[in-house]
């Protein structure tokens, strides 16, 4: 699908009110695709499960995703798949700080 496909999907799903599961495993979305998903997650209130595994989003992309989730107080996202994305310890620490520790 690539980055351009993810950008198009993110724009289309910004107005979605029914989709609850989005599996984007192994779609070569990289950091720019993660930024597009972050923009989606800032406004989408229905997605509960998102798998972005095996996409090379790295730490920068993960930070963008986390920031998108945190920016949406109505987010219903409860499951996030991130395996095989070249994410270092700092990225995982950021994820835990933003989505787990700060939400308690």
PyMOL commands that set and color helices and strands:
alter all, ss='L'
color gray80, all
select helices_A, chain A and resi 2-13+30-43+58-70+89-101
alter helices_A, ss='H'
color red, helices_A
select strands_A, chain A and resi 21-23+49-51+79-81
alter strands_A, ss='S'
color yellow, strands_A
deselect
rebuild
show_as cartoon
